[in-house]
Amino acid sequence: MTTRPTRKNNPEALRAKLLDCAAGTIIEHGLPALTLENVARQAGVSKGGLLHHYPGKDALIDGLFEQVVTWFGGLIEAALEPDETCHARFSRAYLRVIAGLDMARPEEKRLSVLILMLSSDPRYCTRWNSWVEARLDDHRLTDGTPLARSLRLAADGLWLSDLGGGPDSGPETRREILQFLQDLDALPALRGGGSPSGER
């Protein structure tokens, strides 16, 4: 006697697919174009099936925001120097991750979703700032110098240039900028005499 195979539900996979569809809509058409009906149709589920996982548009966007921030945080963690006393440890990782992004790759273009959210909704701007502040608190002994702050601001500028397709967003220019900032970071005078906290 043979048994018929049964299809197992995979809620995690469905949630990921819903978030992928939501991200694609926002990237292509902007946040105002996001509707539950469109996302459900693209994911091949009913609106009720979507609402079972995300009970409303805000919940769906919250899920996408958390997914992108978690992904970005993972990249930062992987880029951190092993030496926990390294000057500007978090800021240097932040810069390296952003300078290495390739918006031609769909999984990296996800970060544009985050920027769109930050620029259009103060709630997400506040949550992003809170995430960064928490990381800076974790690295307060190494990332409180003016140079560390400058590295983070430079990274944000590269990010925005990428999204707008600016003249400084090409790979070669980005490599030159990154090398220049790394050379600055190597100068003891700019690192507070080599002290992680910038104190003499």
N, C-alpha and C positions, 0 to 999 in steps of 0.2 A: 504494500500500500504506500502510495506516495503522498506527500503533503504539499500543499500549495505554499509557495513562499509568501510571506506576509511583509508588507512594506512597513518598516519601522519609522515612527515619527522622529524627526531630528529638529527639535525646536531651535537649537543653537545655530544650525545651518540656515534655517528659515529666517531667524533674526538677522544673521549676517547678510543674507540676500536682500532683505528689506532695507537694511542700512546701505548696502551697495546701490540699490535703486534710488534711494533718497539722495545719496551723494551724487550720483550721475545726473539727476534732475537739477540739483542746485548748481553743479559745475556748468551744465549746458545752458540752463535757462534762468538761473538766479533763484534765490530763496523764496521770493513771492510766488514762483511757479509751482512750488511744492504742495501737492495735495495728497490726501490719503488715497483717493481713488486712483490717481496716476501711479503711485507707488505700488498699490495692491495689484493693479493690472500688469505692470512691468514684472512684478515678482511671480505672477501666475497664481495669486491667491485671491480669495474674496476680501472685501473690506472688513468683514467680520473676523476673518482669519488674521488680518493685520492688527485689528483692535485687540485681539486676544493677547498679542505680545506688546503692543504699544498703544495704550488706551487714549489716543489723541495725537494731534500733530506735534504739540509741545513735547510729549514723551518720546516721539520718534526723533525729533531734533536733539533732545537731550541724549538719547542713546548714541546718535551719530557723533555728537560732541565728545562724549566720554570715550568712544572708540578711537577717535582721532588723537585725542590727548594721550590716551594710554599707549597707542602706537608710537607717537612722537617721544613720549617719555622713555619707552624702551630703546629707541635709537640713541637718546642721550646717555642712558645708562651704559650702553655698549661702547660709547665713544669716550667715556671718562678715563682719565689716566689712572693706572693702578695705584700710584702714589697719592694717598689721600691728603698730603700736605702740599701738593703741586699748586703753584700760584694760578689763580683764575681757573681752577679745575672745571667747574661747571660751565663757566662762560666760554672757555676754549672748546669744550665738547659741543655746546650750543652752536657756536660758530661753525665748527667742522660739519655738524649734521646738516645745517641749513645750506652751507656752501656746497655740500655734496649732493643736494637734492636734484633730481632730474624730472622736471614737470612733464616730460614726454612720456614718463612711465605712469600708468593709471594709478598704481598704488601710492605713488608719491604725489600725484596731483591731488590726492585727498586733502593735503594740507591747504590747498586753495579753498576748500570747503570751510575749514576752520577760520581762515582770514575773512571770508565772506560773512560768516556768523559774527565775528568780532566787530566788523565794520558796520553791521546793520542792527545789532541788538546789544544794548548795554549790559544785559544779564550775562551774556557769554563773555563780554570783555572783562567784566568783574571776575568771573570764574577763571578765565585764563590768567588774569593778573594774580589771583590767589594761588594758582598752581605754580607760577613762576616764583612768587614770594616764598612759598613753602620750600621750593628747591634752593633758593638763595639762603634761606634760614638754615637749611641742612649744610650749606657750604659757606657759612658766614665767616669762617676763619681764612678762607682762601679767595673769596670773590667780592670783597668789599672795596677794592681799590678802584680809582678812576679808570685805569686801563681795563680792568675786568668789565666795568660798565660799558666802556667804549666798544669792546669786543661784542657784547650783546647787542648794542645799538647798531653796529655795523652788520651783524647777522640779520637783524630785522629789516635793515635797508636792502640787503641782498634779496630777502624774501619778497618784499614788496616790488622790487624791480623785476623779479621773475614773473610775478603775477601780472604785471603790466606790460611785460615784454620790452622793458626798457633797454637802452643802448649798453648798459653795464651788466646785462644778464647772460651774455655769452660765456661758454665754458672757459675760453682762454682768459677773458677779462676776470672771471671769478677766481681762476687760479692765481692770477697776478695779485688780486686784492687779498686773497687768503695768505699768500706768501709774505706780502707786505705786513699784514697784521701779525703774522707769526714772528717776523723779524723784530717788530716793535716789542712783542711780548718777551723776546729774548734779551732786551736791554735792561740791565739791572736798575738804572736810574728811573725807568718808568715802572718798575715793579716794586718801588719803595725800598730799594736797596736789597732786594732778595727776600724781604720778610713777607710771609703770606698775608699778614694783616695790613701791611703797608706802614707799620710803625717802626721807628728807628730806636 
